[in-house]
Amino acid sequence: MKQRGNTGKWLRLNFYGRMNVAVCNFLHQTMLTTIAFLERKITKVMDNIISFIQSIILGIVEGITEFLPVSSTGHLVIFENLLGFEGTTPSFVEMYTYVIQLGAILAVIFLYWGKIKDTLINFFPQKVGFEKSGFRFWLMLAIACIPGGVFGILLNDLTDKYLFTPIVVAFTLFFGGIWMIYAESKFRNNKLGGGGDELNVTVKQALIIGSFQVLAIIPGMSRSASTIIGGWVAGLSTVAAAEFSFFLAIPVMVGMSFLKIVKIGGFSSLTTEEIISLVIGFVVSFLVAMVVIKKFIAYLQKKPMKVFAYYRMIFAIIVLVAGIAGFFG
């Protein structure tokens, strides 16, 4: 009887022991699963925070550089590489670049709404005459878009494939800076000024400016620099050339961004986090561009543009050194 009692006690202890081991194993696995889950969640949250911070930085870069003659696309290519900016969707970075440019363009529409509204109110020549009509102004913008539109369609795939690299951008920034210094020294004294004169360019001037805009297909050249130099060659003053460049950006950048977004496949494939990044970049670039446009025009009324040329050349050298050192992978 005593032996049977000991056996029963041993069986009970063995059973409880196994139960304890099973419970411990269960708790251990649960803890590991919970820790792994929390790690994934924390990692995702941290990745999102980093992505949002990168979006803010790139939005600031876009807002500052879109209308300055220093190449916004070139700066975005460089900073996206330096920051390691990427998304889950393969086309996200390209999509981001074009969406935040629309934020900067919205700043032009907002700041120059008075002039834009006047061109719409006085659109038909029967009301104010052809020379002062909004129809004439928008026609000149359309004519200025033709060269860039034609060459953009023909060369778009080639530039996307071969030229969107930091090193190409650096070379273009440098030699574009030299060209800016030469062009300004030769044409800066043009007298056709701002304050409305940019609304009265001729067909010949529009074609000259549009032809120079073709150079902006090369990343690092700068659409702003190209069109301002084109404006100088066409006889416009610096301020008039800059303001015409702002107006020309509206159809050019909206059209190009729309076509690119459609070509990429639209927003349907993007994740929620990527869409939030787009919104952040768009808003930041809009707000920053609002400040920069005002300051840029005020600056041009008093001082030359060569400071931007020097900046381009210095920045290009820094980018080349960084590229040689392997910072761009």
Stockholm file with secondary structure:
# STOCKHOLM 1.0

chainA/1-329         MKQRGNTGKWLRLNFYGRMNVAVCNFLHQTMLTTIAFLERKITKVMDNIISFIQSIILGIVEGITEFLPVSSTGHLVIFENLLGFEGTTPSFVEMYTYVIQLGAILAVIFLYWGKIKDTLINFFPQKVGFEKSGFRFWLMLAIACIPGGVFGILLNDLTDKYLFTPIVVAFTLFFGGIWMIYAESKFRNNKLGGGGDELNVTVKQALIIGSFQVLAIIPGMSRSASTIIGGWVAGLSTVAAAEFSFFLAIPVMVGMSFLKIVKIGGFSSLTTEEIISLVIGFVVSFLVAMVVIKKFIAYLQKKPMKVFAYYRMIFAIIVLVAGIAGFFG
#=GR chainA/1-329 SS CHHHHHHHHHHHHHHHHHHHHHHHHHHHHHHHHHHHHHHHHHHHHHHHHHHHHHHHHHHHHHHHHTTTTTCHHHHHHHHHHHHTCCCSSTTHHHHHHHHHHHHHHHHHHHHTHHHHHHHHHTCSHHHHCTTTCHHHHHHHHHHHHHHHHHHHHHHHHHHHHHTCSHHHHHHHHHHHHHHHHHHHHHHTTCCBCSTTGGGGCCHHHHHHHHHHHGGGGSTTSCHHHHHHHHHHHHTBCHHHHHHHHHHHHHHHHHHHHHHHHHHHTCSTTCCHHHHHHHHHHHHHHHHHHHHHHHHHHHHHTTSCSHHHHHHHHHHHHHHHHHHHTTTTC
#=GC SS_cons         CHHHHHHHHHHHHHHHHHHHHHHHHHHHHHHHHHHHHHHHHHHHHHHHHHHHHHHHHHHHHHHHHTTTTTCHHHHHHHHHHHHTCCCSSTTHHHHHHHHHHHHHHHHHHHHTHHHHHHHHHTCSHHHHCTTTCHHHHHHHHHHHHHHHHHHHHHHHHHHHHHTCSHHHHHHHHHHHHHHHHHHHHHHTTCCBCSTTGGGGCCHHHHHHHHHHHGGGGSTTSCHHHHHHHHHHHHTBCHHHHHHHHHHHHHHHHHHHHHHHHHHHTCSTTCCHHHHHHHHHHHHHHHHHHHHHHHHHHHHHTTSCSHHHHHHHHHHHHHHHHHHHTTTTC
//
